[in-house]
């Protein structure tokens, strides 16, 4: 039996630092300007941002987290700001270090509100194994619980091998060893054919799932876990298509083939979308998320509520049992992010026991 009397923690597994202080962008502009003119290159990586400035910068997130009933947000650098296709591998490594260190500082200042997830210093055409030193640093030294993994570092041209290629294997080996899940998250689009949030993000989510379906990655990495954000892109809406394709390819049932390792979040932004997810995707594979403050910040004129107030949609699903609500709001996050589970348990908040 589970303890149904204890309300679940509301864990939002998808938040970005979209309100970082202006000094961060100023540094980035100088860093990139220095590629063409070395005299404009920053002379230091010290941004001069005080703790008070960091506290002020995340005040909007904290306010909305409280107002919308959230408890903890898994927090990572601005997704579009990762921009793995910009600059050089060297500038990307420097930018990644700075970005991850800022996330660490915010999460240290507000440990009850944020848990850290990092970006990786990916660069088009450069082997993912080059990301391992930064992965080890942020996990073992800074206590990060996950990473964002860009399946398309080119920003919309998809020239790197698919996620199931052995090209990625050294990174997967380290992720599995460290018990760190990866959220599949593209960055900004440099292809004018693809709007970054309306097309490129959804393309990335859908493409990643199809790559996983075509391959046999989890035979080699049974402990590897991926979160596909934004509701899984087109996947839940076309669930019959993917079930049928798997059948044509002589694959096992998707529930056995992919759903032990692949999970989806609730960044869908309208109730019918979340209702559909809950009908076709098992509750064990859905994690609560809002991407606050992220892709859609306005108020829905049909409801009068913010599009990204996604807890409201989950709350409006009457068919969910108490156990399913616990899974979506807390239990799945603890299972997919085991380092988060250990962190919460160490703070006196263990998960429910079966």
C-alpha positions as CSV (number, residue, x, y, z in Angstrom):
1,X,0.0,0.0,0.0
2,X,1.1,3.6,-0.6
3,X,0.7,6.5,1.8
4,X,-2.2,8.3,0.2
5,X,-2.6,10.8,3.0
6,X,0.7,12.6,2.3
7,X,0.3,15.2,-0.5
8,X,2.9,14.9,-3.2
9,X,5.7,17.4,-3.7
10,X,5.0,19.3,-6.9
11,X,8.3,18.9,-8.8
12,X,8.5,20.8,-12.0
13,X,11.2,19.0,-14.0
14,X,11.6,21.6,-16.8
15,X,12.6,25.2,-15.8
16,X,15.1,27.5,-17.5
17,X,17.1,30.5,-16.3
18,X,15.4,32.9,-18.6
19,X,15.6,35.9,-16.3
20,X,19.4,35.9,-15.9
21,X,21.0,39.3,-15.1
22,X,22.0,41.5,-18.1
23,X,25.7,41.0,-17.3
24,X,25.4,37.4,-18.6
25,X,24.3,38.5,-22.1
26,X,26.8,41.4,-22.1
27,X,29.6,38.8,-21.5
28,X,28.2,36.5,-24.2
29,X,28.1,39.4,-26.8
30,X,31.7,40.3,-26.0
31,X,32.8,36.7,-26.2
32,X,31.3,36.3,-29.7
33,X,32.5,39.7,-30.9
34,X,36.0,38.6,-29.9
35,X,35.9,35.9,-32.5
36,X,36.2,38.5,-35.2
37,X,38.1,41.1,-33.2
38,X,40.3,39.8,-30.4
39,X,40.5,43.3,-28.9
40,X,36.8,43.0,-28.0
41,X,37.2,39.6,-26.2
42,X,36.4,39.7,-22.5
43,X,39.5,39.8,-20.3
44,X,37.9,37.8,-17.5
45,X,35.2,35.3,-17.0
46,X,34.2,36.9,-13.7
47,X,30.8,38.4,-14.4
48,X,30.6,40.6,-11.3
49,X,27.1,39.4,-10.4
50,X,26.4,39.6,-6.7
51,X,24.2,37.1,-4.8
52,X,21.7,39.8,-4.3
53,X,21.5,40.3,-8.1
54,X,20.9,36.6,-8.5
55,X,18.2,36.6,-5.9
56,X,16.5,39.5,-7.7
57,X,16.8,37.8,-11.1
58,X,14.9,34.6,-10.0
59,X,12.2,36.5,-8.0
60,X,9.7,36.1,-10.9
61,X,10.2,32.3,-10.9
62,X,9.8,32.1,-7.2
63,X,6.7,34.2,-7.2
64,X,5.0,32.1,-9.9
65,X,6.2,28.9,-8.3
66,X,4.4,29.9,-5.1
67,X,1.3,31.2,-6.7
68,X,0.8,28.1,-8.9
69,X,1.4,25.6,-6.1
70,X,4.9,24.4,-7.0
71,X,7.5,23.2,-4.6
72,X,10.7,22.5,-6.5
73,X,11.9,23.3,-10.1
74,X,14.6,21.4,-11.9
75,X,16.5,24.4,-13.2
76,X,18.8,24.7,-16.2
77,X,20.4,27.4,-18.4
78,X,18.3,29.2,-21.0
79,X,17.7,26.6,-23.7
80,X,18.0,29.0,-26.7
81,X,21.1,30.4,-25.0
82,X,23.0,27.2,-25.2
83,X,23.5,27.9,-29.0
84,X,25.9,25.1,-29.6
85,X,26.3,26.1,-33.3
86,X,27.7,29.5,-32.4
87,X,31.3,30.4,-32.0
88,X,33.9,27.6,-31.6
89,X,34.3,24.5,-29.5
90,X,36.6,26.5,-27.1
91,X,34.1,29.4,-26.7
92,X,31.3,26.9,-26.2
93,X,33.2,25.2,-23.4
94,X,33.8,28.5,-21.7
95,X,30.2,29.6,-22.1
96,X,29.0,26.3,-20.8
97,X,31.1,26.5,-17.7
98,X,29.9,30.0,-16.9
99,X,26.2,29.0,-17.5
100,X,26.4,26.0,-15.3
101,X,28.2,27.8,-12.5
102,X,25.4,30.4,-12.5
103,X,22.8,27.6,-12.2
104,X,24.9,26.2,-9.3
105,X,24.9,29.5,-7.5
106,X,21.1,30.0,-7.9
107,X,20.4,26.5,-6.6
108,X,22.8,27.0,-3.7
109,X,21.0,30.2,-2.7
110,X,17.6,28.6,-3.0
111,X,18.1,24.9,-2.3
112,X,14.4,24.3,-1.4
113,X,13.2,25.8,-4.7
114,X,15.6,24.7,-7.3
115,X,17.7,21.6,-8.2
116,X,20.4,22.0,-10.9
117,X,20.5,20.6,-14.4
118,X,23.4,21.5,-16.7
119,X,24.1,22.1,-20.4
120,X,26.9,20.3,-22.2
121,X,29.7,21.9,-24.3
122,X,28.5,20.3,-27.5
123,X,29.6,21.6,-30.9
124,X,28.7,20.4,-34.4
125,X,30.9,17.7,-35.7
126,X,32.8,17.3,-32.4
127,X,32.5,13.9,-30.6
128,X,30.1,14.0,-27.6
129,X,32.8,12.3,-25.5
130,X,34.4,15.8,-25.3
131,X,31.5,16.7,-23.0
132,X,32.4,14.1,-20.4
133,X,34.8,16.3,-18.3
134,X,32.1,19.0,-17.8
135,X,29.5,16.3,-17.1
136,X,31.7,14.8,-14.4
137,X,32.4,18.3,-12.9
138,X,28.9,19.4,-12.6
139,X,27.6,16.1,-11.2
140,X,30.4,15.1,-8.9
141,X,31.6,18.5,-7.8
142,X,28.5,20.7,-8.0
143,X,25.7,18.1,-7.3
144,X,23.7,18.5,-10.6
145,X,21.0,15.9,-11.0
146,X,20.6,15.9,-14.8
147,X,21.7,17.4,-18.1
148,X,20.2,18.8,-21.3
149,X,21.4,16.9,-24.4
150,X,21.0,18.6,-27.8
151,X,20.4,16.0,-30.5
152,X,21.1,18.7,-33.2
153,X,24.0,21.0,-32.2
154,X,23.9,22.5,-35.7
155,X,20.7,24.5,-34.8
156,X,18.4,23.0,-37.4
157,X,20.5,21.2,-40.1
158,X,21.0,17.8,-38.4
159,X,24.4,16.9,-39.7
160,X,25.5,14.9,-36.7
161,X,24.8,11.1,-36.4
162,X,21.4,10.0,-34.9
163,X,21.2,9.5,-31.2
164,X,21.4,5.7,-31.6
165,X,24.8,5.9,-33.3
166,X,27.9,4.7,-31.5
167,X,29.2,8.3,-31.9
168,X,27.2,9.1,-28.7
169,X,28.1,5.9,-26.8
170,X,31.0,7.3,-24.6
171,X,28.7,10.0,-23.3
172,X,25.9,7.5,-22.7
173,X,28.3,5.2,-20.8
174,X,29.1,8.1,-18.4
175,X,25.5,9.2,-18.0
176,X,24.5,5.6,-17.1
177,X,27.4,5.2,-14.7
178,X,26.6,8.5,-12.9
179,X,22.8,7.7,-12.9
180,X,22.1,11.0,-14.6
181,X,19.1,11.3,-17.1
182,X,19.3,13.6,-20.1
183,X,16.5,15.8,-21.3
184,X,16.5,15.9,-25.1
185,X,16.5,19.6,-25.8
186,X,17.5,21.4,-28.9
187,X,18.7,25.0,-28.7
188,X,18.1,28.1,-30.9
189,X,17.4,27.6,-34.6
190,X,19.8,29.1,-37.2
191,X,17.7,27.7,-40.0
192,X,15.1,30.3,-41.1
193,X,12.7,27.6,-42.1
194,X,12.2,26.6,-38.4
195,X,10.8,28.9,-35.8
196,X,12.8,27.9,-32.7
197,X,10.0,27.2,-30.2
198,X,7.1,26.6,-32.6
199,X,8.9,24.3,-35.0
200,X,12.5,23.5,-34.1
201,X,11.8,22.4,-30.5
202,X,8.9,20.2,-31.6
203,X,10.9,18.8,-34.5
204,X,13.7,17.9,-32.2
205,X,11.4,16.1,-29.7
206,X,9.7,14.1,-32.5
207,X,12.9,13.3,-34.4
208,X,14.6,12.1,-31.3
209,X,11.8,9.7,-30.5
210,X,11.8,8.3,-34.0
211,X,15.5,7.8,-33.9
212,X,15.2,5.8,-30.7
213,X,12.4,3.7,-32.3
214,X,14.6,2.9,-35.3
215,X,17.6,1.9,-33.2
216,X,18.2,-0.5,-30.4
217,X,20.0,1.8,-28.0
218,X,18.6,0.6,-24.7
219,X,19.8,-3.0,-25.3
220,X,23.3,-1.5,-24.8
221,X,22.3,1.0,-22.1
222,X,19.4,-0.4,-20.1
223,X,19.9,2.1,-17.3
224,X,20.0,5.2,-19.6
225,X,17.0,7.5,-19.2
226,X,15.8,10.2,-21.6
227,X,13.1,12.8,-21.0
228,X,11.5,14.2,-24.2
229,X,10.0,17.6,-23.3
230,X,7.2,19.7,-24.7
231,X,4.8,16.8,-24.3
232,X,7.0,14.6,-26.6
233,X,6.4,16.8,-29.6
234,X,4.1,15.0,-32.1
235,X,4.5,11.6,-30.4
236,X,1.5,11.3,-28.2
237,X,-0.8,12.8,-30.8
238,X,0.5,10.2,-33.4
239,X,0.8,7.3,-30.9
240,X,-0.9,4.9,-33.3
241,X,1.5,5.9,-36.1
242,X,4.5,5.1,-33.9
243,X,3.0,1.8,-32.6
244,X,2.3,0.9,-36.2
245,X,5.8,1.8,-37.4
246,X,7.3,-0.3,-34.6
247,X,5.1,-3.2,-35.7
248,X,6.3,-2.8,-39.3
249,X,9.9,-2.8,-38.2
250,X,9.3,-6.0,-36.2
251,X,10.1,-4.2,-32.9
252,X,8.6,-5.2,-29.6
253,X,5.6,-3.3,-28.2
254,X,6.6,0.3,-27.4
255,X,5.7,-0.2,-23.7
256,X,8.5,-2.8,-23.5
257,X,10.8,-1.4,-26.2
258,X,11.1,2.3,-25.2
259,X,8.9,3.3,-22.3
260,X,11.2,1.8,-19.7
261,X,13.8,4.4,-20.7
262,X,11.9,7.3,-22.3
263,X,9.6,9.8,-20.5
264,X,7.6,12.8,-21.5
265,X,6.8,16.1,-19.7
266,X,3.6,18.1,-19.5
267,X,4.8,21.3,-21.3
268,X,1.8,21.2,-23.7
269,X,0.0,24.4,-22.7
270,X,-3.6,23.4,-23.1
271,X,-5.9,21.0,-21.3
272,X,-6.9,18.9,-24.4
273,X,-3.2,18.1,-25.0
274,X,-2.6,17.0,-21.4
275,X,-5.9,14.9,-21.6
276,X,-4.6,13.2,-24.7
277,X,-1.2,12.4,-23.0
278,X,-3.0,10.9,-20.0
279,X,-5.0,8.7,-22.3
280,X,-2.3,7.3,-24.5
281,X,0.9,7.5,-22.4
282,X,1.1,5.5,-19.1
283,X,1.2,7.6,-16.0
284,X,4.5,6.1,-15.2
285,X,6.0,7.9,-18.1
286,X,4.6,11.4,-17.6
287,X,6.5,14.0,-15.5
288,X,5.0,17.3,-14.5
289,X,6.7,20.4,-16.0
290,X,5.9,23.9,-17.1
291,X,9.1,25.3,-18.7
292,X,8.3,28.4,-16.7
293,X,9.3,31.0,-17.7
294,X,9.7,29.8,-21.2
295,X,8.2,29.3,-24.6
296,X,4.7,30.7,-24.0
297,X,4.2,33.4,-21.4
298,X,0.8,34.9,-22.3
299,X,-2.7,34.5,-21.0
300,X,-5.0,32.2,-22.8
301,X,-8.1,34.3,-23.7
302,X,-10.3,31.1,-23.7
303,X,-9.5,30.4,-20.0
304,X,-8.1,33.6,-18.5
305,X,-5.1,31.7,-17.2
306,X,-1.5,31.6,-18.3
307,X,-0.7,29.0,-20.9
308,X,2.3,27.7,-18.9
309,X,0.3,27.2,-15.7
310,X,0.4,23.5,-16.5
311,X,-0.4,22.2,-13.0
312,X,-4.0,23.5,-13.6
313,X,-4.3,21.0,-16.5
314,X,-3.1,18.0,-14.5
315,X,-5.4,19.0,-11.7
316,X,-8.3,19.0,-14.1
317,X,-7.9,15.3,-15.1
318,X,-10.6,13.6,-13.1
319,X,-9.7,10.1,-14.3
320,X,-6.3,10.2,-12.5
321,X,-6.1,8.1,-9.4
322,X,-4.2,9.5,-6.4
323,X,-1.4,7.1,-7.1
324,X,-1.1,8.4,-10.7
325,X,-1.1,12.0,-9.5
326,X,1.7,11.2,-7.1
327,X,3.7,9.6,-10.0
328,X,3.2,12.6,-12.3
329,X,3.9,15.3,-9.6
330,X,6.7,13.6,-7.6
331,X,7.3,9.9,-7.9
332,X,8.4,9.7,-11.5
333,X,10.8,12.6,-11.1
334,X,12.4,10.8,-8.2
335,X,12.7,7.6,-10.2
336,X,14.0,9.2,-13.4
337,X,16.4,11.6,-11.4
338,X,17.8,9.3,-8.7
339,X,20.2,11.9,-7.6
340,X,17.3,14.2,-6.9
341,X,15.6,11.5,-4.9
342,X,18.8,11.1,-2.8
343,X,19.0,14.8,-2.3
344,X,15.4,15.1,-1.1
345,X,15.7,12.0,1.1
346,X,18.8,13.5,2.7
347,X,16.7,16.6,3.5
348,X,14.1,14.6,5.4
349,X,11.6,14.2,2.5
350,X,11.7,10.5,1.4
351,X,9.4,9.3,-1.4
352,X,6.4,7.0,-0.8
353,X,7.1,3.4,-0.1
354,X,5.1,0.8,-1.9
